[in-house]
């Protein structure tokens, strides 16, 4: 998925400013069509501070830190494309009631600056303090890779940022946020340690994570893996023959046992790599969104455990 301000991967159907102006007008002129059901529902009786996040992964992490002391909501829904998202009238109404807004930063949410410019709620950037890895090639070369949450180590920084932001918002429950954050960070460290331990049996040249998109730079770095991808960031066009040939050469020369692709893109280019090299297709990895409750990755811990397990199982399948 493209995750940057410029150059835009795919043009929005209308400008952000026009969209926001339209949204604001609609929000102001909406009548009782919203119905009394909303005001009589849980939101009408829930007096907890409202924390609004830009996407589902952040919302789930935040909920673990907040416990039952804050009401955490996500602007985007499961499966939504986060970079080019167009805010709706409902999003604007929701943001107007928020006490705190959390965003990933690193240019992930291309629409965010316009969205919050007229809002009173403070916002906190979750990648503050994360050591960025820049994209190495293509149109976004030297821009920070925004997929920092794909590293359990980085998400511990996210958690610390949430603890600080929640404690400032709600000082009376600061000790609870700190305790919840410590518990969650321990779980994250467990995932990180298990992945590193399982991959330690591999020869150095085979410690490689070959994926369709370069969304795993942080995970690869922290797990001691060499990252190789077909394209640096998700693009509308198919992978070029040169990109596929480069991946094939890498897999062959390093005898990489398995390759992977993300759930949001076509695996067809990687299937060509599999056919040409004899490497196994290790499985589908999740990055940008959680699944529904009954899906494979309903929480962030499920997502990162799923990906870590798929990677370790596939790469070590033939190891002694």
N, C-alpha and C positions, 0 to 999 in steps of 0.2 A: 504494500500500500504506500502511495506517496505521502510524505509527511512533512512538507516544507512550505515556507512562504513563497519562494520564487526560485527558479521559474515555475509557474504552476503546471502540474502534471496534466490536469484536465480542467478546462475552463468551467467556472460555475455558470449555471443557466442565466443568472443575473448577478449583478454586483452585490457584494456584501452590504454596502451602504443602502442600496435600494431595497434589499431584502429586509434589512433591519427597520427601515422606515415603514415599509409595508406592514411588517410584523407589529410595530408599535401602534400603527393606526388601527389594525385589526384588534389588538389587545384592548385598546381604549374604547372601541365601539362595540365590542362583544356584549350582548345582552344576557338575559337570564338563561340563555341556551346552555350555559355551563351547569345549570340546574342546582337545586338546593341540595342535591345528593352530595356534591363535593364539600359544601360547607358543613354538612351534617356528618361527614365521614370522619375518619381518624385524623385527617389534617386539621379539622376544625377544633378538635379537642386535645390535640397534641401540642403542648407548650414548650417542648424541647427546642433548643436552637437547631436551625436547619443548615446542614453542610451540603453544598451542591458540588458534584464533581463533573468533569467533562466526559468521562467514559467509564464503562462498567468495571474495568480492572481497578481503577482508582477507587470507585465506590466500595468495592468489596474489601479492599485493604483498609480503607477508612472505617468501614463498619466494624472491623475487628479491633481497631484502636478505640473507637468511640464506645463500643459496647452498647448499653441501652441509654446512655446519657445524651446522645445527639441523634437527630433524625438525618440519615444520610441518603441522598438521592443522586442519580446520574442524569445528566442532560440527555445523553444519547442512550439508545436502547441496545439490547443484545444484537450483535451482528451489524450495527451501523458503521458506515465508513466515516472515520473520525476526522480525517484531514479536511475534506471538502464539505463537511456537514453544513447544512443551512438551518439556522435557528428558526424555530416556529413561534407563533404567538404564545403557545403554552410555555415554551422555554423562557420567554421574556417575563411572563407572569411569575413563573417559578423562581427565576433569578431575582426578581424584585422582592421576593419574600425571604431570600436566603440571608443567613447571618455570616456565612463564609463560603467562598468558592475556591475549589482546588483545581489546578490545571497541571498537566505534565511538564509543559515548557519544552525547550529545545525545538521550537517551531512545529511541534506535533499538531497543535490545533490552529490551523491557518486562519480561522475565523474569530479567534478568541479575543484579540485586542479590541476589535470593533464591538464585540458582544458586551464587554464589560466597561466600555469607556464612560457610559452614563449611569452605571450602577453604583449604589452607595456601599454595597457589601465589600469588605476587604477580600483579597484573594492571595493565596499562597502557592508558590511554584514548587512542585514536589521534587524536581531534579536539582534544586539548589544544593550545592555541595557534591554533586556527582561529577566524577572525572570523565569528561566527554571523550568519546572516540569519534573521530571525524570520518565521514564517508570518503573512500579512497579514489572513486572514479565516477564517470558519467556527469550528468548535468549538475549534480549536487555535491561534487567533489569539494572537500574541505568544510562542508557544513556538518554540524554535529548529528550523529545518528540518534534519533529521538527514542529508540526502543530500549531505553535504559532499564525499564521494568523487567526485561528478560534476564536480568541478573538478580538472583536472590540477595547477593551482597548489596547491590544498589537499592533494592527495595527496603533494606534495613535503613538506608538513608531516607527514603520516602517516609518510613514509619517514624523516624526521629523528627522529621519536619512536621508530620501530622501531630505528634505529641506536643510539639512546641506551639503549633497553631491552635490546637484544641484547648490547650491550657490557657492560652491568652484569651480565647473566646469565652471559656468557662472555668475560671480559676478555682472554683469550689470543688471541681472534680479532677484537678490536675493529677493527683496521686493515682487515680483510677486509670487515666490515660497513660501515664507512665508505666503502670503495672501491665496493662493490656499490651502496650507496645513491646515491653520486654518479653512477654510470653510469645507474641507473634514473631518477634525477631529470632527467638530460639528455634521456632519451627522452620524459619527461612534458612538459618544456619545449618540445620539438620539436612535439608534438601541439598544445599551446597556441598556439605561434607560427603554425603553419600555419593553424589555424582562424581566428585573428584576421586574418591576411593575406588569406585567401580572402574573408572577409566584408567587407573594407574597400571593395569596389567597390559595395556596395549603398547606395542613398539611406538617410538616417538613419531615416526612418519605416518602411522595410522591414526594418530590422535587428531583427527580432522573432522570438522563439521561442514559438510557440503549440502547446501540448501538452495532453493530456487531464488529467494531474496536475501539480501544481506541484513536480515533482521536480528541476527544472533551474535553480533560483534561482542557485546558485553558478556553474554553467557560463555562464548568461546574463550574469551580472555580469562575469565575467572575459573574455568574448568581446565585450563591448560590445553585447549584445542586450537589448531590452525583453522581459520575460517576461509571457506571458499564458497562462492555463490555464482549463479548464472547471471543475475543482474543485481546491481547495487540496491536499487529501490524499484518497487513495483511500477511497471509502465503499461500503458494501454496496448502497445504493440507486442507482438510475439518476440521471444528471445531470438537474437541474431544467430546465424550459423557460427560466427566467430566466438560468441559467448558460450555456445554449447560445446564447440571444439575445445575451448580453453578448459572447461569443466571436465571434459573427457580426458584430456591430457593430464590434468592434476590427479584425477582418480586413478588412472593407469600408473603414473610414475610413482605414486605414493602407496599403491595397493590398498586404497581405502575400501573397507569392506561393505559400507552401506552409505546411502545418500538419502536425502529427505526433501520434503516440500511443505509449504504452509497451507493451511486450510482455506485461505481466501484467494488463492491463485490456482491456475491450471498446472497440473503436474506433467503435462505432455512434454515439455522440454526436458524435464528430468528423466522421463521414461526413455528418451533418446540416449541419455547418458548411461542409464542402466543397460540398455540393449547393446551399446558399444563397448562397455567395460566388463560386464558380468557382475558388477556390484549389485548388492541387494537394494531394493527400495525399502528403506528402514521404517517408513511410516509417515503419517501426517502430523505436523506440529502446529500448535496454536500460538498466536501472538497478540492480535489486536483487540480481541473481544472474548468475553466469557460466553458460554453456551447457556441455554435455558436450564432451569433447575434439574430437569431429567436428562440433560445432555452429558457429554464426557468431561467438560471442564466448567462446572457451575460456579467455582470460586477460583481466586488467583492461586491459592496453594494447590488446588487440583490441576490448574493449568501448568504450573511450573513443575510439579511432580510428574504429570503426564509426559511433558516434553523431556524431562531428565531421564525418565524411565525408558521412553522410546529410543532416545539417543544411546543410552548406555547398553540397553539390550541388543540393539542392532549392531553397534560397533564391536561389542565383545562376544558376539554369538559364536565365533570360531576360536576365541582365545582359550588357551589352556587353563 
